[in-house]
Each structure stands twice: as C-alpha cells, then as structure tokens.
Amino acid sequence: MRAIYDQTVQLKILLDHYDRTNREKMIEEIKKLLNARQAQLALLSGKRSDEDKAWGEKITALNQKIDVALENIKQDIVKDMHHLNKTKKVIKKYRNPYQGPTKDGMFLDKKE
C-alpha cells in the first residue's frame, strides 16, 4: 500500500504543477503514473490490515483532489477544442464568404 500511496502523491504533485504549454508531455507523464498505480492496485490481496486501511483512507483523500484536477484539465482541453473548431469555421467563412446563408437573407446567384 505504501508504493500505491507514493505513486498517488507523485501524481498529485504532477497535477499541482500542470502547465498548459507542455500539456502533451504532462498528459503522457500522468498516463504513466496512472498505469503504474493501476498495476500496483491489481496486485493487492483481498485481506487488509489496519495499517493498509489507514493507507487506503489517505489514498482516497488524495484521489478526490486528483479527480478534481483531472476534471479541470479535461475542461481545459474541451475549451481549447471548441475554440479550435470556432476558429476553423471563421477561417472557412473568411475564405469563402458567399457560401451558405447570408446575414441579410439576400440570395447571390453563382452563375453569371
């Protein structure tokens, strides 16, 4: 349980120092830590001692903070995706202004 706790603390520290400029690198590090922690969790036996229960409570408390941080990162990514899609639409509209409906309802015949 101590190894899982240590990995959870490392994950929390990494999330506390999250930087948008190195987002891809940070996400890769987060994935590595989550996968390593998941492998450790799979090795746990069914019976728990009082010490393991105490470690489990500490891990659960950290997990709640980690979940909030991961949700914030997810929202940040979603916001960037919406911004990118909006930018694409604006660029498309700029490059071809007569495509689609006009604001004033005027019809432009494409044939001359």
KEBA-120516 format. One record per residue: x, y, z of N, C-alpha, C in turn. Coordinates in steps of 0.05 Angstrom, whole numbers, padded with zeros to 5 digits. Layout:
! residues N
REC,X,Y,Z,X,Y,Z,X,Y,Z
...
! end
This chain:
! residues 112
REC,00016,-00024,00000,00000,00000,00000,00017,00025,00000
REC,00041,00023,00012,00059,00046,00013,00067,00055,-00015
REC,00072,00035,-00033,00080,00042,-00060,00057,00056,-00075
REC,00033,00047,-00071,00010,00060,-00084,00007,00088,-00073
REC,00010,00092,-00047,00008,00118,-00036,00030,00137,-00047
REC,00054,00127,-00050,00076,00143,-00061,00070,00151,-00090
REC,00059,00132,-00105,00052,00139,-00133,00029,00159,-00134
REC,00011,00157,-00116,-00011,00176,-00114,-00001,00204,-00107
REC,00018,00205,-00089,00029,00231,-00082,00044,00243,-00106
REC,00059,00226,-00120,00073,00236,-00144,00054,00247,-00165
REC,00031,00233,-00168,00011,00242,-00187,-00001,00268,-00178
REC,-00006,00271,-00152,-00017,00296,-00142,00002,00319,-00146
REC,00028,00314,-00141,00048,00335,-00145,00050,00343,-00175
REC,00049,00323,-00192,00050,00329,-00221,00026,00345,-00229
REC,00002,00338,-00219,-00022,00353,-00226,-00021,00382,-00214
REC,-00009,00385,-00191,-00007,00412,-00179,00011,00430,-00196
REC,00030,00418,-00211,00048,00434,-00227,00041,00432,-00257
REC,00015,00427,-00263,00006,00425,-00290,00011,00451,-00305
REC,00021,00449,-00330,00028,00472,-00346,00015,00468,-00374
REC,-00001,00487,-00382,-00014,00485,-00408,00005,00484,-00432
REC,00028,00496,-00429,00047,00498,-00451,00059,00471,-00457
REC,00063,00454,-00437,00073,00427,-00441,00052,00406,-00437
REC,00028,00411,-00446,00005,00394,-00440,00009,00365,-00449
REC,00019,00361,-00473,00022,00334,-00484,00042,00318,-00467
REC,00064,00330,-00460,00084,00317,-00444,00073,00311,-00416
REC,00058,00330,-00405,00046,00326,-00378,00026,00303,-00379
REC,00010,00302,-00400,-00010,00281,-00402,00003,00253,-00404
REC,00025,00252,-00419,00040,00226,-00421,00050,00218,-00393
REC,00061,00237,-00378,00071,00230,-00351,00048,00221,-00333
REC,00025,00235,-00335,00002,00227,-00319,-00007,00199,-00326
REC,-00007,00193,-00352,-00015,00166,-00361,00003,00145,-00349
REC,00029,00150,-00350,00049,00131,-00340,00044,00126,-00310
REC,00040,00147,-00295,00035,00144,-00266,00009,00129,-00260
REC,-00012,00136,-00276,-00037,00122,-00271,-00035,00092,-00278
REC,-00021,00086,-00300,-00018,00058,-00307,-00001,00042,-00287
REC,00020,00055,-00277,00036,00042,-00257,00020,00037,-00231
REC,00005,00057,-00224,-00012,00055,-00200,-00033,00033,-00203
REC,-00045,00032,-00227,-00065,00011,-00232,-00053,-00017,-00231
REC,-00028,-00020,-00240,-00015,-00046,-00238,-00010,-00053,-00209
REC,-00003,-00034,-00193,00001,-00040,-00164,-00025,-00047,-00150
REC,-00046,-00033,-00158,-00073,-00039,-00147,-00082,-00068,-00154
REC,-00075,-00077,-00178,-00083,-00104,-00186,-00069,-00125,-00170
REC,-00046,-00119,-00158,-00030,-00138,-00143,-00040,-00141,-00114
REC,-00058,-00124,-00105,-00067,-00125,-00077,-00082,-00150,-00071
REC,-00078,-00161,-00047,-00093,-00185,-00039,-00120,-00176,-00027
REC,-00136,-00196,-00021,-00163,-00190,-00011,-00164,-00180,00017
REC,-00146,-00190,00035,-00147,-00182,00063,-00131,-00157,00068
REC,-00141,-00140,00086,-00128,-00115,00092,-00123,-00113,00122
REC,-00100,-00104,00129,-00093,-00099,00157,-00103,-00071,00164
REC,-00101,-00064,00190,-00108,-00037,00198,-00090,-00016,00186
REC,-00065,-00023,00183,-00046,-00005,00170,-00054,00000,00141
REC,-00061,-00021,00127,-00070,-00018,00099,-00095,-00001,00097
REC,-00113,-00004,00116,-00137,00012,00116,-00131,00042,00120
REC,-00111,00047,00137,-00103,00075,00141,-00091,00087,00116
REC,-00074,00071,00103,-00062,00080,00077,-00085,00084,00056
REC,-00104,00066,00056,-00126,00068,00038,-00142,00094,00041
REC,-00146,00102,00067,-00160,00127,00072,-00144,00151,00062
REC,-00118,00151,00065,-00101,00172,00055,-00102,00174,00025
REC,-00102,00150,00012,-00102,00149,-00017,-00129,00159,-00027
REC,-00151,00152,-00013,-00177,00161,-00022,-00180,00191,-00020
REC,-00169,00203,00001,-00169,00232,00004,-00154,00246,-00019
REC,-00131,00234,-00026,-00115,00245,-00048,-00129,00241,-00075
REC,-00143,00219,-00078,-00157,00213,-00103,-00178,00233,-00108
REC,-00192,00243,-00088,-00213,00263,-00092,-00201,00289,-00103
REC,-00177,00296,-00093,-00164,00320,-00103,-00154,00316,-00132
REC,-00144,00291,-00137,-00134,00285,-00163,-00157,00285,-00184
REC,-00180,00275,-00176,-00203,00274,-00194,-00211,00303,-00202
REC,-00210,00321,-00183,-00217,00349,-00189,-00197,00361,-00209
REC,-00171,00356,-00204,-00150,00366,-00221,-00153,00355,-00249
REC,-00158,00329,-00251,-00161,00316,-00278,-00186,00327,-00292
REC,-00207,00332,-00278,-00231,00344,-00290,-00225,00372,-00300
REC,-00209,00387,-00286,-00201,00414,-00295,-00185,00413,-00320
REC,-00167,00393,-00322,-00151,00390,-00346,-00169,00382,-00370
REC,-00188,00365,-00364,-00207,00356,-00385,-00223,00380,-00395
REC,-00233,00397,-00377,-00248,00420,-00385,-00230,00440,-00401
REC,-00205,00442,-00394,-00187,00459,-00408,-00183,00449,-00437
REC,-00181,00423,-00440,-00178,00411,-00467,-00203,00415,-00483
REC,-00226,00411,-00471,-00252,00414,-00485,-00255,00443,-00494
REC,-00247,00462,-00477,-00249,00490,-00484,-00231,00497,-00507
REC,-00207,00486,-00507,-00189,00490,-00530,-00199,00478,-00556
REC,-00212,00455,-00554,-00224,00442,-00577,-00247,00459,-00589
REC,-00264,00470,-00571,-00285,00487,-00581,-00274,00512,-00594
REC,-00253,00523,-00582,-00241,00547,-00593,-00229,00541,-00621
REC,-00216,00518,-00623,-00204,00510,-00649,-00226,00506,-00670
REC,-00248,00493,-00663,-00270,00489,-00682,-00282,00516,-00690
REC,-00285,00534,-00672,-00296,00561,-00678,-00276,00575,-00697
REC,-00251,00573,-00692,-00231,00586,-00709,-00232,00574,-00737
REC,-00235,00548,-00739,-00237,00536,-00766,-00261,00546,-00781
REC,-00284,00549,-00767,-00308,00560,-00780,-00303,00588,-00790
REC,-00290,00605,-00774,-00285,00632,-00781,-00267,00634,-00805
REC,-00246,00617,-00806,-00227,00617,-00828,-00242,00608,-00853
REC,-00258,00587,-00851,-00273,00577,-00874,-00292,00599,-00885
REC,-00305,00613,-00867,-00324,00635,-00875,-00308,00657,-00888
REC,-00284,00663,-00878,-00268,00684,-00889,-00259,00677,-00917
REC,-00251,00652,-00921,-00241,00644,-00947,-00263,00642,-00968
REC,-00287,00636,-00960,-00309,00633,-00979,-00333,00647,-00967
REC,-00334,00674,-00969,-00355,00689,-00955,-00383,00685,-00967
REC,-00385,00676,-00992,-00411,00674,-01005,-00423,00646,-01002
REC,-00410,00628,-00988,-00420,00601,-00984,-00439,00602,-00961
REC,-00462,00590,-00964,-00481,00588,-00942,-00499,00612,-00941
REC,-00517,00612,-00921,-00537,00634,-00919,-00523,00660,-00911
REC,-00534,00682,-00922,-00523,00708,-00915,-00539,00719,-00891
REC,-00527,00739,-00879,-00540,00751,-00855,-00566,00766,-00861
REC,-00566,00779,-00885,-00590,00795,-00891,-00610,00780,-00908
REC,-00605,00755,-00914,-00625,00739,-00929,-00623,00743,-00959
REC,-00603,00758,-00968,-00600,00763,-00996,-00589,00738,-01010
REC,-00599,00732,-01034,-00591,00709,-01049,-00572,00718,-01071
REC,-00548,00705,-01072,-00529,00711,-01093,-00528,00688,-01113
REC,-00534,00693,-01138,-00533,00673,-01158,-00504,00667,-01165
REC,-00496,00642,-01165,-00468,00635,-01170,-00463,00635,-01200
REC,-00483,00632,-01216,-00479,00632,-01246,-00480,00661,-01256
REC,-00465,00666,-01276,-00465,00693,-01288,-00477,00693,-01315
! end
